[in-house]
Amino acid sequence: MRSAGYGSASEGLPTSTDSPLIALAGRPGAAMSSRYGRRYVVGVALIAAASFALAQGGKALLLTGPAGAFWPAGGFGIAVLYLGGLRWWPGVLLGDAGSLLWDVLSTELAVPAGSAVAEAAGDIARALVAVMILRRLAGPRAAMDRLRDVGAVLVAVASGAALSATVAMLALWAGEVVELSDVTGFWRSWWLGDVSGGLVIIPLALSWTRPRASWRRLGWEGTAMIGAVVVLSAIALSADQPVTYIVFPAFIWAALRFGPQGATLAVAVAVVIAVWATSNDLGPFVEHLPTDSALNLQLYITFAALTTLCLAAIVSERRRMATELVESRAHIAEAGAEERHRLERELHDSAQNRLIALQMHLEEARERSAETSPELAATLSRLLDDAMALGDELRRIGQGISPPVLAMLGLTAALTAEATHSGIPVRVSADHVGFSEPEVELAVYLCCLELMQNAAKHAGPGATVAVQLGRHAEELIFSVHDTGRGFDQRAAPWGAGLTGIQNRIHSVGGRVEIVAEPGGGTTATGVVPWPPRAA
């Protein structure tokens, strides 16, 4: 039961999810295999106590008639049943029933017993319906790191609150606690109180009970962010000017830097301050009519929570997409390396062996025909020379895919050796870059080789290529510049070669930028991590 009047806001509000109640609810294995085992009974008792405390705290906050302006107990019950399973429903029911029994026995409230029973039924139905909707829309484990999770929580909380508010208002009207003319206003306040409470408590519980969630991850910056929320909230609620939403930059800071954990914590801290101030007739939400004060506070909490949660979810999705992109590029590079090794084996084990056998047969045929058919012997000699030249070319190609000189002498020597076979002049200059991990060396080598080959094909007559390698701390900076005809980057889309260059460098944690203009040549500049090669 949610009664009329104002009171203290310091009682019953949760300030963290380190509570053993949420920890217990988040570990289904904490209960014994027996439904009524000792741990289960203790868990039910703890949940009931927490639910009762939150319900009493909600009544002590800003209230409008029989409807609380902010109702954290409803969100707590939904979070417990969603995280821990429906078997914990007795704890939620006992806590709510205890609060309603307190209302029935209270001389000030005097709630009819029938209305209290109906209200309790509506509250437990709210939790069950919200949990079923949340599991249907977000799955068994929402982490508030997707917009889908935020939308699922909103739909679940709003649907459950509508059911609870409807049952409660009908019960209170039948018990003559509220007049029929006041039912609509009380229903709105009841519904918004449940929604605002759910949007604060449920995301807080879901984000902080996920794996690897830790207070230590906030660090000094997280402490500064919470301090900013407290200071800006205090300024917004004490200033004479309408600066209520000055706290939103701190919400943005929390969402961008700390994701759902930081966002939910920042909102919870700001809500505690706003509720306390409004309950004590302080701040911009206080109006002459308690219903107006309740509406102002509820809208502030609802929109602050939704805005911050959506921003945190979008940031998390973008980070996840970036991570998946890096992993995808790494898989592509790994697949390419495996394909190169396969080609090397094919060239060595199949093509070159067949060419050697062909050379032996040609040599044997040339020797046999040297005396009987000189003209045929001369033709066989030319064919033998061609076969030997073809073998040399295949060996060069095979070594160019992953040249032994790269592993033995390093990147500079490998590029210098390749420059001697280029169709246009290539100058390689480098300081003592040393050796790095093989996959990093190969990525830079293939990138520079691709750029040198592109210049030989497209730069035009008279063009030259300059390759520069330099080491700075634990990074390698490389550039490939040709003096060819260039191209218009805006008009000519990149081909597969340039796209492959970027993917190859990104796969080893580097970055590359390609700049070209008509008549000005093409310059590719890249940076990659350059850790020393392991012994």
Secondary structure by P-SEA (a helix, b strand, c coil): cccbbbbbcccccccccccaaaaaaacccccccccccaaaaaaaaaaaaaaaaaaaaaaacccccccccccaaaaaaaaaaaaccccaaaaaaaaaaaaaaaaaacccccccaaaaaaaaaaaaaaaaaaaaaaaaacccccccccaaaaaaaaaaaaaaaaaaaaaaaaaaaaaccccccaaaaaaaaaaaaaaaaaaccaaaaaaaaccccccccccaaaaaaaaaaaaaaaaaacccccccccaaaaaaaaaacccaaaaaaaaaaaaaaaaaaaaacccccccccaaaaaaaaaaaaaaaaaaaaaaaaaaaaaaaaaaaaaaaaaaaaaaaaaaaaaaaaaaaccaaaaaaaaaaaaaaaaaaaccccaaaaaaaaaaaaaaaaaaaaaaaaaaaacccccccccaaaaaaaaaaacccbbbbbbcccccccaaaaaaaaaaaaaaaaaaaccccccbbbbbbbbbcccbbbbbbbbcccccccccccccaaaaaaaaaaaaacbbbbbbbcccbbbbbbbccccccccc
